[in-house]
Amino acid sequence: MSTLSVPLTPQLEAFIERMIDHGYAENKAQVVRHALRELEEDQAVASLLKAQKEAKEGKVLYGKLDELAKKIK
């Protein structure tokens, strides 16, 4: 596991401290790791919703991958 040093605004520092005070996490690192996992999940959900929207709009390609690649070139 690597360590990353990130400057925080006073507001973010206070938010992290509140999360610890409310039992959300035991320390600052846990708060940040949890926030990053949430962001990762949000991005995955957004990608899925975008794909569903594009499928409804007919923006989906069907067929064999090698044949589709030839059409794109």
C-alpha positions as MATLAB code, in Angstrom:
seq = 'MSTLSVPLTPQLEAFIERMIDHGYAENKAQVVRHALRELEEDQAVASLLKAQKEAKEGKVLYGKLDELAKKIK';
ca = [
       0.000    0.000    0.000;
       1.372    3.407   -0.891;
       1.060    6.690    0.956;
      -0.174    9.861   -0.680;
       0.176   13.351    0.720;
      -2.649   15.672   -0.309;
      -3.133   19.266    0.823;
      -6.647   19.805    2.194;
      -8.684   22.924    2.664;
      -9.682   23.724    6.249;
     -13.259   22.774    5.311;
     -12.238   19.305    4.118;
     -10.071   18.789    7.184;
     -13.024   19.731    9.410;
     -15.309   17.394    7.457;
     -12.890   14.498    7.921;
     -12.672   15.228   11.648;
     -16.488   15.249   11.881;
     -16.646   11.873   10.153;
     -14.220   10.466   12.714;
     -16.104   12.103   15.604;
     -19.373   10.576   14.375;
     -17.845    7.094   14.163;
     -17.798    6.949   10.365;
     -14.161    5.862   10.489;
     -11.376    5.422   13.006;
      -8.883    7.743   11.333;
      -8.315   10.158    8.442;
      -6.983    7.494    6.110;
     -10.133    5.395    6.512;
     -12.334    8.390    5.714;
     -10.379    9.114    2.537;
     -10.277    5.455    1.443;
     -14.022    5.168    1.963;
     -14.616    8.369   -0.007;
     -12.499    7.054   -2.891;
     -14.397    3.740   -2.928;
     -17.673    5.694   -3.034;
     -16.359    7.768   -5.946;
     -15.313    4.601   -7.769;
     -18.781    3.113   -7.274;
     -20.436    6.352   -8.426;
     -18.342    6.303  -11.600;
     -19.294    2.684  -12.282;
     -22.992    3.470  -11.824;
     -22.700    6.530  -14.076;
     -21.039    4.410  -16.785;
     -23.783    1.812  -16.550;
     -26.530    4.434  -16.746;
     -24.843    6.025  -19.752;
     -24.620    2.643  -21.486;
     -28.298    1.966  -20.786;
     -29.244    5.376  -22.168;
     -27.186    4.827  -25.295;
     -28.765    1.399  -25.778;
     -32.245    2.947  -25.584;
     -31.161    5.532  -28.157;
     -29.966    2.781  -30.486;
     -26.298    3.697  -30.121;
     -25.227    0.110  -29.517;
     -23.208   -1.987  -31.924;
     -24.118   -5.627  -32.390;
     -22.046   -8.302  -34.002;
     -18.639   -9.886  -33.905;
     -15.927   -7.626  -32.568;
     -13.493   -8.184  -35.430;
     -16.198   -7.411  -38.022;
     -17.255   -4.262  -36.155;
     -13.636   -3.108  -35.982;
     -13.369   -3.399  -39.775;
     -16.449   -1.167  -40.192;
     -14.973    1.516  -37.967;
     -11.703    1.796  -39.930;
];
